[in-house]
């Protein structure tokens, strides 16, 4: 016997309004939530339109919040931010707009701090291995390779 809760369109709409009001969401997340609630495609489209019209769902606002949070808290570089936003099916326009929000001085300062911190953490005597470990760490976090190698030569010689 299948015992999943069923929702009317109005109930699902209210539930999703709360879901979107609690935290910025991307369209992909909201669509998936509706699918998980076993809503039919017509109802999903209706609810999505309602959420967008009433400003519960805004792709550009989501992208800006995502970029700002992941940059400040997780210290991700632009490559990682772009990759994660594309995975969430955010438009190129919204991605570009969100990336413009990052202050370049903060961006370079953060990279500088990360290089110094990671260089101090890596206990490797071979200078080439040390450079590789620090570079791998930064590249994984999505920092542009030309910036990473520039900083590496500045701090590890």
C-alpha positions in Angstrom: 0.0 0.0 0.0 1.3 3.4 -1.0 1.1 5.8 2.0 2.5 9.1 0.8 0.7 12.4 1.7 -1.2 14.0 -1.1 -1.6 17.8 -1.4 -4.1 20.1 -3.1 -2.6 22.8 -5.2 -3.4 25.4 -2.6 -1.7 23.3 0.2 1.4 22.7 -1.9 1.5 26.4 -2.8 1.4 27.4 0.8 4.0 24.8 1.7 6.3 26.0 -1.0 5.8 29.7 -0.1 7.1 28.9 3.4 9.9 26.8 1.8 11.1 29.7 -0.3 10.6 32.3 2.4 12.8 30.4 4.8 15.9 30.5 2.5 16.7 31.6 -1.1 16.0 28.7 -3.4 16.7 28.0 -7.1 14.1 26.9 -9.5 15.6 23.4 -9.8 15.3 22.8 -6.0 11.7 24.0 -5.9 10.8 21.8 -8.9 12.4 18.8 -7.2 10.5 19.5 -4.0 7.2 19.6 -5.9 8.1 16.3 -7.7 8.9 14.8 -4.3 5.4 15.9 -3.1 4.0 13.9 -6.1 2.5 16.9 -7.8 1.5 16.6 -11.5 3.4 18.6 -14.1 0.5 21.1 -14.7 0.3 21.8 -10.9 4.1 22.2 -10.7 4.0 24.8 -13.5 1.1 26.7 -11.9 2.8 26.8 -8.5 6.2 27.8 -10.1 4.5 30.7 -11.9 2.7 31.8 -8.7 6.0 31.7 -6.7 7.8 33.8 -9.3 5.0 36.3 -9.7 4.8 36.8 -6.0 8.6 37.1 -5.7 9.1 34.0 -3.5 11.4 32.7 -6.3 13.9 34.9 -8.0 16.9 33.3 -9.8 19.1 36.5 -9.8 18.5 37.0 -6.1 19.3 33.4 -5.4 22.6 33.6 -7.4 23.7 36.8 -5.5 22.9 35.2 -2.1 24.7 32.0 -3.1 27.8 33.7 -4.4 28.0 36.1 -1.5 27.6 33.3 1.1 29.9 30.7 -0.5 32.6 33.3 -1.1 32.5 34.8 2.4 32.0 31.6 4.4 33.6 28.9 2.3 36.1 31.1 0.5 35.3 29.6 -2.9 36.9 31.1 -6.0 34.9 32.2 -9.1 35.4 28.9 -11.0 33.8 26.9 -8.2 31.0 29.4 -7.8 30.2 29.3 -11.6 30.4 25.5 -11.6 28.0 25.2 -8.7 25.5 27.7 -10.1 25.5 26.0 -13.5 24.8 22.7 -11.7 21.7 24.4 -10.3 20.7 25.5 -13.8 21.1 29.2 -13.2 21.2 31.4 -16.3 24.5 32.9 -17.5 23.1 36.4 -17.0 22.3 35.7 -13.4 25.7 34.1 -12.8 27.5 37.1 -14.3 25.4 39.6 -12.3 26.1 37.7 -9.1 29.9 37.5 -9.7 30.0 41.3 -10.3 28.9 41.6 -6.6 32.2 40.3 -5.4 34.6 43.2 -4.6 37.9 42.5 -6.4 39.9 43.8 -3.5 38.2 41.4 -1.2 38.7 38.6 -3.7 42.5 39.1 -4.0 42.8 39.7 -0.3 40.9 36.4 0.4 43.2 34.5 -2.0 46.2 36.0 -0.3 45.0 34.9 3.1 44.2 31.4 1.9 47.7 31.0 0.3 49.4 32.2 3.5 47.2 30.0 5.7 47.6 26.9 3.6 51.4 27.4 3.1 51.8 27.4 6.9 49.6 24.3 7.2 51.5 22.2 4.7 54.4 20.5 6.4 56.4 19.5 3.3 60.1 20.1 3.0 60.3 19.6 -0.8 59.4 23.0 -2.2 57.8 21.5 -5.4 55.6 19.1 -3.5 54.6 21.9 -1.1 53.7 24.2 -4.1 51.6 21.4 -5.6 49.7 20.7 -2.4 48.9 24.3 -1.9 47.9 24.8 -5.5 45.7 21.7 -5.6 43.9 23.0 -2.5 43.2 26.3 -4.1 42.3 25.0 -7.5 39.8 22.6 -5.8 38.2 25.6 -4.2 37.8 27.1 -7.6 40.4 29.8 -7.7 41.7 30.7 -11.2 45.0 28.9 -12.0 46.9 32.0 -13.2 46.1 33.8 -9.8 47.0 30.7 -7.8 50.4 30.3 -9.5 51.1 34.0 -9.3 50.6 33.9 -5.5 52.5 30.6 -5.2 55.6 32.2 -6.6 55.2 35.2 -4.3 55.0 33.1 -1.1 56.8 29.8 -1.8 60.3 30.2 -3.2 
